[in-house]
Amino acid sequence: MLRCDFCGKESESVKRVAIDDDYDRLSVKHERKYACPECSVKKDKERAKNSSDRS
């Protein structure tokens, strides 16, 4: 089992999540975080809301 870095729940699958708006995986060192499916959906919704708030 894998563990979600956001909620701590054990899950059979996790996704890597990039939180920063200016995230550049090739040139910026960053802490890797992994999310269970539920937290991944939540982070996607937060990112979409934040993106639309800036428009």
C-alpha positions in Angstrom: 0.0 0.0 0.0 1.0 3.6 -0.6 0.3 6.5 1.6 -1.1 9.9 0.6 1.1 12.8 1.6 -2.0 15.1 2.0 -4.5 13.0 4.1 -2.3 10.1 5.2 -4.7 7.5 4.0 -3.3 4.3 2.5 -4.2 3.8 -1.1 -3.4 1.3 -3.8 -2.6 4.2 -6.2 -1.3 7.7 -5.8 -0.6 10.6 -8.2 2.2 13.0 -8.1 0.9 16.5 -7.5 2.5 19.9 -8.4 1.1 22.7 -6.4 3.0 25.8 -7.4 1.6 28.0 -10.2 5.1 28.5 -11.6 6.1 24.9 -11.3 8.8 23.8 -13.7 9.7 20.2 -13.2 12.9 20.5 -15.2 14.7 23.4 -13.6 13.2 23.9 -10.1 14.1 21.6 -7.2 10.9 20.7 -5.3 9.6 18.3 -2.7 7.7 15.5 -4.3 4.2 14.9 -3.0 1.8 12.1 -3.8 -2.0 12.2 -3.5 -4.6 9.5 -3.3 -7.3 9.6 -5.9 -9.6 11.7 -3.7 -7.0 14.2 -2.8 -5.9 14.4 -6.4 -9.4 15.4 -7.4 -9.5 18.0 -4.6 -6.2 19.5 -5.7 -7.3 19.7 -9.3 -10.5 21.5 -8.3 -8.5 23.9 -6.1 -6.1 24.6 -8.9 -8.9 25.2 -11.4 -10.7 27.6 -8.9 -7.4 29.5 -8.3 -6.8 29.7 -12.0 -10.2 31.1 -12.7 -10.0 33.6 -9.8 -6.9 35.2 -11.5 -8.7 35.6 -14.8 
